[in-house]
Amino acid sequence: MKHHKIAELLKTEHLLQDYTVKGWVRAFRSNRFISLNDGSTINNLQCVVDFENTPEEVLQQINVGAAISVKGTLKESEGKGQRVEIEAQEIKILGEANPEEVKKTILSPKRHTLEKLREQAHLRVRTNTFSAVMRVRSKLSFAVHQYFQQNGFNYVNTPIITGSDAEGAGEMFKVTNFNLKDTPKNEDGEIDFKKDFFGKETNLTVSGQLEAETYALGLGQVYTFGPTFRAENSNTSRHLAEFWMIEPEVAFCDLDGNMDLAEDFIKYVLNYILENCDDDLDFLENRIIQEDKSKPESERQPMKLREKLKFITENNFKRVSYTEAIDILKNSKPNKKKKFNYIIKEWGADLQSEHERFLVEKHFKCPVILFDYPANIKAFYMRLNEDEKTVRAMDILFPGIGEIVGGSQREERLEVLQQKMNELGIDEKELWWYLDTRKFGTCVHSGFGLGFERLVLFATGMTNIRDVIPYPRTPQNAEF
Amino acid sequence: MKHHKIAELLKTEHLLQDYTVKGWVRAFRSNRFISLNDGSTINNLQCVVDFENTPEEVLQQINVGAAISVKGTLKESEGKGQRVEIEAQEIKILGEANPEEVKKTILSPKRHTLEKLREQAHLRVRTNTFSAVMRVRSKLSFAVHQYFQQNGFNYVNTPIITGSDAEGAGEMFKVTNFNLKDTPKNEDGEIDFKKDFFGKETNLTVSGQLEAETYALGLGQVYTFGPTFRAENSNTSRHLAEFWMIEPEVAFCDLDGNMDLAEDFIKYVLNYILENCDDDLDFLENRIIQEDKSKPESERQPMKLREKLKFITENNFKRVSYTEAIDILKNSKPNKKKKFNYIIKEWGADLQSEHERFLVEKHFKCPVILFDYPANIKAFYMRLNEDEKTVRAMDILFPGIGEIVGGSQREERLEVLQQKMNELGIDEKELWWYLDTRKFGTCVHSGFGLGFERLVLFATGMTNIRDVIPYPRTPQNAEF
């Protein structure tokens, strides 16, 4: 007999019929009530055991963590907390779970710290918090694809192993097929990369942008959504060595169009989970409320989870030039009273998260897009403005986290791009193919990058980025 | 003024209105007719130039490869080959293309070999063939996500950098942050991986399956769709060092369910492009017909492209046991007449592409699923049958290419799995987390892997796998 998903049965109107469900025991009370979860929803299905007609050996194996199959009749529940329940006629033990062994794991039914859950990352998806986060993550990722596909974008898989350092920024992981004990050297005593698998030095990509640009300048509108890497020794709650990035790139689109796209895109994907992840958002919202109860008021979340999401989807993003923002920040109370860790002294300063959050949370009270940043704090490929000191860059700032999107109009003028590369010592020969795109029908084009885990962090209300990706990669950690 | 996509204008019923389009010149005939392409479709928009009222300097810059903007009235076309055309009122040159320079590139309007296009992979998406392939690739990838999401699967991003060799098979690329000239050694003269970024030896993943299993055993149904890597020195038209893989994994699902899923999935995604990529499939189908004209009859494609796709979507996949297949092959004409390169002598032989194609193309004349393979030619995690010599593996075989999907029911019994690992010398300590899933509520579960580029190859009728991914990675090649 085909088995049914618990998500389906909890919603069905077809009661008083027989169904089979399969899942894992989350709780077993009074030798009578099984809370069964199969991962299709955060909610458990209550299975009522007919303990007089259930063999003793079966009863003894209905332990937390065990996989079981339950066949029975779906009925209106008389108890509190659920609309329906299944009156079990037949229970099969599919996979046992030894209670003594379970006690040592995070499957045991008590509160475990998030740190503890990370150590058992292979089991944590069987907890409420992680199953909720991972379902929301999955839905969010689909919303990303759906948005772009519905708007005529083509998905492009840019290379993961790359021979070029895309942004000239960030430490990169090396990829090699060499025996590390004995790397071949040439006559000068340098590594002989010609003997490596690719015949050259290769790294893991930090961004697919440059390759995405070459594709936008042919297909018109493209987006990437793939893994990117940073070999930075940052052991913080906001950095991963391996994370997923979304990078749309659009031909014939200027910075204004780029801001329109980014705002529309973000609103779409957050609305998508507001509409499609009700139960999981409920759980995650309550989780934060419960957590906050043990915290001093000043550390509590100022907005409930859904409120925070609607703060984004229901507000217009305020567009402010960097220059204007610096003025606001210079004259702000926390700057004057030296409450900022980094005091803003003059134009040209790189903004920190505290400044970005001040603009969003205190000053404008809405999501903010800053644009036209000083050229010397931004990447070489951003389009130089007429003032010759700012570039057509934009960052989108969110409450709680600061920058969530970074983008720009790209420098489409060959000579200006070459000059900038020369100034920064970027070898033209390395990027001959990128420069080619400016020689054959170059045009105004723009794009942005969004770190997917930052978005999941925001959408789920989690606070450590290690808790929104199945198996996080961080310094000294590549377990599983 | 907002510009419009050419794909949209070619279909619109709103004629006799003014539109602006932006794109790249594909041809300019008689100082009069521009063929403009913007990547939104394989088809060009004909723009009719009012050459008397167009400045000479503009006319001179309307060269193949240039980016231009055209404003004008959309009208019914009097010429052949197109329904509508734009009568240009204003033409702007956005980005020039020097005809002498263009001549040296694949943008020049003549036939270029696919090898030549590969050398200029940054420009090839501006050719008809590649733009068609890449649009189909994008649509196929969306169909993958849509299929799984509509069927209650959760997308899981398994790690790219891994500390474990998932299948115990295939050479892996090393990932390191060491200075390769001077790798730190410990007292025994061995590499001291504790000093590397992750504190251990790390590689690029060859498969996300084992991690996906841990997630299926919590969320119920999951799928991966991400890059995987092989450091094999295979310079063939079917191998890439970096390719994208789709790996669904389902709890409470046996091999029959797995076959049902795979067949349903493949039919869905191919139907999706049959329904959504009409123009591109037209082009690709004709491309093959043209190519075949210069080939001897024996080398021509036996089916047209769409026919081949419908051969999959409209046939039931024939399910045949390995044992049965061996009997058929042993008694087949090509085997008896020694036409196969590898003669099938006895049960236990590993099938080659020629055998797989024989079964599909000559014997059954439909897609074939082989199952219950000899245990010793398959991976350690596949479920052992009662006969103790075969495992619950399945391969799906397609015309033209042989195996396209490989999957199995997984060994869910802890002791059997441990024994198999011991026999093969796979360290239990390395996979402690994988074994854990068999200790706490293990259950019947299954999954399969599909190399995405193989699917794109099949769907587009291309013959070299380097031509269905933007920037192929192969031995001695990591350009761009």
HADDOCK unambig.tbl for C-alpha pairs under 7 A between the chains (distance, minus, plus):
assign (segid A and resid 24 and name CA) (segid B and resid 441 and name CA) 6.70 0.50 0.50
assign (segid A and resid 38 and name CA) (segid B and resid 218 and name CA) 6.88 0.50 0.50
assign (segid A and resid 38 and name CA) (segid B and resid 219 and name CA) 6.50 0.50 0.50
assign (segid A and resid 38 and name CA) (segid B and resid 220 and name CA) 5.91 0.50 0.50
assign (segid A and resid 39 and name CA) (segid B and resid 218 and name CA) 5.57 0.50 0.50
assign (segid A and resid 39 and name CA) (segid B and resid 219 and name CA) 3.76 0.50 0.50
assign (segid A and resid 39 and name CA) (segid B and resid 220 and name CA) 5.25 0.50 0.50
assign (segid A and resid 40 and name CA) (segid B and resid 219 and name CA) 6.19 0.50 0.50
assign (segid A and resid 40 and name CA) (segid B and resid 220 and name CA) 6.55 0.50 0.50
assign (segid A and resid 65 and name CA) (segid B and resid 440 and name CA) 5.72 0.50 0.50
assign (segid A and resid 65 and name CA) (segid B and resid 441 and name CA) 5.52 0.50 0.50
assign (segid A and resid 66 and name CA) (segid B and resid 440 and name CA) 6.09 0.50 0.50
assign (segid A and resid 66 and name CA) (segid B and resid 441 and name CA) 3.99 0.50 0.50
assign (segid A and resid 67 and name CA) (segid B and resid 441 and name CA) 4.29 0.50 0.50
assign (segid A and resid 67 and name CA) (segid B and resid 442 and name CA) 6.36 0.50 0.50
assign (segid A and resid 67 and name CA) (segid B and resid 443 and name CA) 6.56 0.50 0.50
assign (segid A and resid 94 and name CA) (segid B and resid 443 and name CA) 5.78 0.50 0.50
assign (segid A and resid 95 and name CA) (segid B and resid 441 and name CA) 4.24 0.50 0.50
assign (segid A and resid 95 and name CA) (segid B and resid 442 and name CA) 4.54 0.50 0.50
assign (segid A and resid 95 and name CA) (segid B and resid 443 and name CA) 5.59 0.50 0.50
assign (segid A and resid 96 and name CA) (segid B and resid 440 and name CA) 6.31 0.50 0.50
assign (segid A and resid 96 and name CA) (segid B and resid 441 and name CA) 5.11 0.50 0.50
assign (segid A and resid 97 and name CA) (segid B and resid 439 and name CA) 6.36 0.50 0.50
assign (segid A and resid 97 and name CA) (segid B and resid 440 and name CA) 4.55 0.50 0.50
assign (segid A and resid 97 and name CA) (segid B and resid 441 and name CA) 5.44 0.50 0.50
assign (segid A and resid 122 and name CA) (segid B and resid 214 and name CA) 5.77 0.50 0.50
assign (segid A and resid 122 and name CA) (segid B and resid 433 and name CA) 6.25 0.50 0.50
assign (segid A and resid 125 and name CA) (segid B and resid 215 and name CA) 6.50 0.50 0.50
assign (segid A and resid 125 and name CA) (segid B and resid 218 and name CA) 5.72 0.50 0.50
assign (segid A and resid 126 and name CA) (segid B and resid 218 and name CA) 4.82 0.50 0.50
assign (segid A and resid 131 and name CA) (segid B and resid 219 and name CA) 6.74 0.50 0.50
assign (segid A and resid 135 and name CA) (segid B and resid 154 and name CA) 6.30 0.50 0.50
assign (segid A and resid 138 and name CA) (segid B and resid 154 and name CA) 5.40 0.50 0.50
assign (segid A and resid 138 and name CA) (segid B and resid 155 and name CA) 4.83 0.50 0.50
assign (segid A and resid 138 and name CA) (segid B and resid 156 and name CA) 6.85 0.50 0.50
assign (segid A and resid 142 and name CA) (segid B and resid 145 and name CA) 6.85 0.50 0.50
assign (segid A and resid 145 and name CA) (segid B and resid 142 and name CA) 6.85 0.50 0.50
assign (segid A and resid 154 and name CA) (segid B and resid 135 and name CA) 6.30 0.50 0.50
assign (segid A and resid 154 and name CA) (segid B and resid 138 and name CA) 5.40 0.50 0.50
assign (segid A and resid 155 and name CA) (segid B and resid 138 and name CA) 4.84 0.50 0.50
assign (segid A and resid 156 and name CA) (segid B and resid 138 and name CA) 6.86 0.50 0.50
assign (segid A and resid 157 and name CA) (segid B and resid 470 and name CA) 6.83 0.50 0.50
assign (segid A and resid 158 and name CA) (segid B and resid 470 and name CA) 6.66 0.50 0.50
assign (segid A and resid 158 and name CA) (segid B and resid 471 and name CA) 6.86 0.50 0.50
assign (segid A and resid 159 and name CA) (segid B and resid 471 and name CA) 6.13 0.50 0.50
assign (segid A and resid 162 and name CA) (segid B and resid 478 and name CA) 6.22 0.50 0.50
assign (segid A and resid 163 and name CA) (segid B and resid 478 and name CA) 5.81 0.50 0.50
assign (segid A and resid 163 and name CA) (segid B and resid 479 and name CA) 6.20 0.50 0.50
assign (segid A and resid 163 and name CA) (segid B and resid 480 and name CA) 6.67 0.50 0.50
assign (segid A and resid 173 and name CA) (segid B and resid 175 and name CA) 6.39 0.50 0.50
assign (segid A and resid 173 and name CA) (segid B and resid 176 and name CA) 5.82 0.50 0.50
assign (segid A and resid 173 and name CA) (segid B and resid 177 and name CA) 5.40 0.50 0.50
assign (segid A and resid 174 and name CA) (segid B and resid 175 and name CA) 5.70 0.50 0.50
assign (segid A and resid 174 and name CA) (segid B and resid 176 and name CA) 5.31 0.50 0.50
assign (segid A and resid 174 and name CA) (segid B and resid 177 and name CA) 6.00 0.50 0.50
assign (segid A and resid 175 and name CA) (segid B and resid 173 and name CA) 6.39 0.50 0.50
assign (segid A and resid 175 and name CA) (segid B and resid 174 and name CA) 5.70 0.50 0.50
assign (segid A and resid 175 and name CA) (segid B and resid 175 and name CA) 4.91 0.50 0.50
assign (segid A and resid 175 and name CA) (segid B and resid 176 and name CA) 6.70 0.50 0.50
assign (segid A and resid 176 and name CA) (segid B and resid 173 and name CA) 5.82 0.50 0.50
assign (segid A and resid 176 and name CA) (segid B and resid 174 and name CA) 5.32 0.50 0.50
assign (segid A and resid 176 and name CA) (segid B and resid 175 and name CA) 6.71 0.50 0.50
assign (segid A and resid 177 and name CA) (segid B and resid 173 and name CA) 5.42 0.50 0.50
assign (segid A and resid 177 and name CA) (segid B and resid 174 and name CA) 6.03 0.50 0.50
assign (segid A and resid 180 and name CA) (segid B and resid 180 and name CA) 6.96 0.50 0.50
assign (segid A and resid 180 and name CA) (segid B and resid 183 and name CA) 6.95 0.50 0.50
assign (segid A and resid 181 and name CA) (segid B and resid 191 and name CA) 6.22 0.50 0.50
assign (segid A and resid 183 and name CA) (segid B and resid 180 and name CA) 6.94 0.50 0.50
assign (segid A and resid 191 and name CA) (segid B and resid 181 and name CA) 6.22 0.50 0.50
assign (segid A and resid 197 and name CA) (segid B and resid 475 and name CA) 5.62 0.50 0.50
assign (segid A and resid 197 and name CA) (segid B and resid 476 and name CA) 5.94 0.50 0.50
assign (segid A and resid 198 and name CA) (segid B and resid 475 and name CA) 5.22 0.50 0.50
assign (segid A and resid 198 and name CA) (segid B and resid 476 and name CA) 3.80 0.50 0.50
assign (segid A and resid 198 and name CA) (segid B and resid 477 and name CA) 5.07 0.50 0.50
assign (segid A and resid 198 and name CA) (segid B and resid 478 and name CA) 5.85 0.50 0.50
assign (segid A and resid 199 and name CA) (segid B and resid 476 and name CA) 4.65 0.50 0.50
assign (segid A and resid 199 and name CA) (segid B and resid 477 and name CA) 6.88 0.50 0.50
assign (segid A and resid 214 and name CA) (segid B and resid 122 and name CA) 5.76 0.50 0.50
assign (segid A and resid 215 and name CA) (segid B and resid 125 and name CA) 6.51 0.50 0.50
assign (segid A and resid 218 and name CA) (segid B and resid 38 and name CA) 6.87 0.50 0.50
assign (segid A and resid 218 and name CA) (segid B and resid 39 and name CA) 5.56 0.50 0.50
assign (segid A and resid 218 and name CA) (segid B and resid 125 and name CA) 5.73 0.50 0.50
assign (segid A and resid 218 and name CA) (segid B and resid 126 and name CA) 4.81 0.50 0.50
assign (segid A and resid 219 and name CA) (segid B and resid 38 and name CA) 6.50 0.50 0.50
assign (segid A and resid 219 and name CA) (segid B and resid 39 and name CA) 3.76 0.50 0.50
assign (segid A and resid 219 and name CA) (segid B and resid 40 and name CA) 6.19 0.50 0.50
assign (segid A and resid 219 and name CA) (segid B and resid 131 and name CA) 6.73 0.50 0.50
assign (segid A and resid 220 and name CA) (segid B and resid 38 and name CA) 5.92 0.50 0.50
assign (segid A and resid 220 and name CA) (segid B and resid 39 and name CA) 5.26 0.50 0.50
assign (segid A and resid 220 and name CA) (segid B and resid 40 and name CA) 6.54 0.50 0.50
assign (segid A and resid 433 and name CA) (segid B and resid 122 and name CA) 6.24 0.50 0.50
assign (segid A and resid 433 and name CA) (segid B and resid 480 and name CA) 6.87 0.50 0.50
assign (segid A and resid 439 and name CA) (segid B and resid 97 and name CA) 6.34 0.50 0.50
assign (segid A and resid 440 and name CA) (segid B and resid 65 and name CA) 5.72 0.50 0.50
assign (segid A and resid 440 and name CA) (segid B and resid 66 and name CA) 6.10 0.50 0.50
assign (segid A and resid 440 and name CA) (segid B and resid 96 and name CA) 6.33 0.50 0.50
assign (segid A and resid 440 and name CA) (segid B and resid 97 and name CA) 4.56 0.50 0.50
assign (segid A and resid 441 and name CA) (segid B and resid 24 and name CA) 6.71 0.50 0.50
assign (segid A and resid 441 and name CA) (segid B and resid 65 and name CA) 5.52 0.50 0.50
assign (segid A and resid 441 and name CA) (segid B and resid 66 and name CA) 4.00 0.50 0.50
assign (segid A and resid 441 and name CA) (segid B and resid 67 and name CA) 4.28 0.50 0.50
assign (segid A and resid 441 and name CA) (segid B and resid 95 and name CA) 4.25 0.50 0.50
assign (segid A and resid 441 and name CA) (segid B and resid 96 and name CA) 5.12 0.50 0.50
assign (segid A and resid 441 and name CA) (segid B and resid 97 and name CA) 5.43 0.50 0.50
assign (segid A and resid 442 and name CA) (segid B and resid 67 and name CA) 6.34 0.50 0.50
assign (segid A and resid 442 and name CA) (segid B and resid 95 and name CA) 4.52 0.50 0.50
assign (segid A and resid 443 and name CA) (segid B and resid 67 and name CA) 6.56 0.50 0.50
assign (segid A and resid 443 and name CA) (segid B and resid 94 and name CA) 5.81 0.50 0.50
assign (segid A and resid 443 and name CA) (segid B and resid 95 and name CA) 5.59 0.50 0.50
assign (segid A and resid 470 and name CA) (segid B and resid 157 and name CA) 6.84 0.50 0.50
assign (segid A and resid 470 and name CA) (segid B and resid 158 and name CA) 6.68 0.50 0.50
assign (segid A and resid 471 and name CA) (segid B and resid 158 and name CA) 6.87 0.50 0.50
assign (segid A and resid 471 and name CA) (segid B and resid 159 and name CA) 6.13 0.50 0.50
assign (segid A and resid 475 and name CA) (segid B and resid 197 and name CA) 5.61 0.50 0.50
assign (segid A and resid 475 and name CA) (segid B and resid 198 and name CA) 5.21 0.50 0.50
assign (segid A and resid 476 and name CA) (segid B and resid 197 and name CA) 5.93 0.50 0.50
assign (segid A and resid 476 and name CA) (segid B and resid 198 and name CA) 3.80 0.50 0.50
assign (segid A and resid 476 and name CA) (segid B and resid 199 and name CA) 4.64 0.50 0.50
assign (segid A and resid 477 and name CA) (segid B and resid 198 and name CA) 5.07 0.50 0.50
assign (segid A and resid 477 and name CA) (segid B and resid 199 and name CA) 6.88 0.50 0.50
assign (segid A and resid 478 and name CA) (segid B and resid 162 and name CA) 6.22 0.50 0.50
assign (segid A and resid 478 and name CA) (segid B and resid 163 and name CA) 5.80 0.50 0.50
assign (segid A and resid 478 and name CA) (segid B and resid 198 and name CA) 5.84 0.50 0.50
assign (segid A and resid 479 and name CA) (segid B and resid 163 and name CA) 6.18 0.50 0.50
assign (segid A and resid 480 and name CA) (segid B and resid 163 and name CA) 6.66 0.50 0.50
assign (segid A and resid 480 and name CA) (segid B and resid 433 and name CA) 6.89 0.50 0.50
